[in-house]
Amino acid sequence: MNRRGFLRAVGATGLWFWMTRPARLSAAPKKTVAELLRQALAERREVQFKYHGYSRRVEPHALGRATENRPALLGWQVLGGSASEPPPGWRTFVLEEISALKLLRKTFAPRADYHPAKIKLKPIEVEVAPPRP
């Protein structure tokens, strides 16, 4: 076997191994929007996502149900766009309309004006972790 034939054989073997590798070596399944938001709430981390065509950066405070029993997020929008009014401010986001969600490294403290009893989410399923002592 000459050098060219040897290289073809090695390449074909490598391709065969790559094509037949077990599925368990592939990347872990992606987390859902709700799972990522639960993690952000527990770790008090800011999130970034697209919502109604605008990129937004938000401090998540609570997950619950909005009108028509749709899963929703209550958060303080720090940056980004909005059709209703410019940030900063409190916003409610329907989870099924959130896309390109990313957890950011930046953490936050729960807002002093966050009052779970006064918000529209009923019931609240998860809310921001209380401040650490």
DAFENSUL-V717179 format. One record per residue. N is the residue number from 1. RES is the residue in three letters. OMEGA is omega in whole degrees, -180 to 180 (* if undefined). Layout:
BEGIN
n & res & omega
N & RES & OMEGA
N & RES & OMEGA
END
This chain:
BEGIN
n & res & omega
1 & MET & 179
2 & ASN & -175
3 & ARG & -179
4 & ARG & 178
5 & GLY & 178
6 & PHE & -179
7 & LEU & 176
8 & ARG & -180
9 & ALA & 179
10 & VAL & 179
11 & GLY & 180
12 & ALA & 179
13 & THR & 178
14 & GLY & 178
15 & LEU & 179
16 & TRP & 179
17 & PHE & -179
18 & TRP & -177
19 & MET & -175
20 & THR & -179
21 & ARG & -180
22 & PRO & -180
23 & ALA & -177
24 & ARG & 177
25 & LEU & 180
26 & SER & -178
27 & ALA & 178
28 & ALA & 180
29 & PRO & 180
30 & LYS & 177
31 & LYS & 177
32 & THR & 178
33 & VAL & -179
34 & ALA & 180
35 & GLU & 178
36 & LEU & 179
37 & LEU & 175
38 & ARG & 178
39 & GLN & 179
40 & ALA & 178
41 & LEU & -178
42 & ALA & -177
43 & GLU & -179
44 & ARG & 180
45 & ARG & 175
46 & GLU & 177
47 & VAL & 175
48 & GLN & 180
49 & PHE & 174
50 & LYS & -180
51 & TYR & -179
52 & HIS & 175
53 & GLY & -179
54 & TYR & 172
55 & SER & -176
56 & ARG & 171
57 & ARG & -168
58 & VAL & 169
59 & GLU & -178
60 & PRO & 180
61 & HIS & -179
62 & ALA & 171
63 & LEU & 179
64 & GLY & -179
65 & ARG & 178
66 & ALA & 179
67 & THR & -178
68 & GLU & 176
69 & ASN & 180
70 & ARG & 176
71 & PRO & -176
72 & ALA & 179
73 & LEU & 169
74 & LEU & -180
75 & GLY & 175
76 & TRP & 180
77 & GLN & -177
78 & VAL & -177
79 & LEU & 175
80 & GLY & -177
81 & GLY & 178
82 & SER & 178
83 & ALA & -175
84 & SER & 180
85 & GLU & -178
86 & PRO & 177
87 & PRO & 5
88 & PRO & 177
89 & GLY & 179
90 & TRP & 178
91 & ARG & 172
92 & THR & -177
93 & PHE & 176
94 & VAL & -173
95 & LEU & -177
96 & GLU & 179
97 & GLU & 177
98 & ILE & 175
99 & SER & 178
100 & ALA & -178
101 & LEU & 177
102 & LYS & 171
103 & LEU & 179
104 & LEU & 179
105 & ARG & -176
106 & LYS & 178
107 & THR & -179
108 & PHE & 173
109 & ALA & 178
110 & PRO & -178
111 & ARG & -180
112 & ALA & -179
113 & ASP & 174
114 & TYR & -180
115 & HIS & -176
116 & PRO & -178
117 & ALA & -175
118 & LYS & -175
119 & ILE & -175
120 & LYS & -179
121 & LEU & 179
122 & LYS & -8
123 & PRO & 173
124 & ILE & -180
125 & GLU & -179
126 & VAL & 174
127 & GLU & -175
128 & VAL & 179
129 & ALA & 179
130 & PRO & 179
131 & PRO & 179
132 & ARG & -180
133 & PRO & *
END
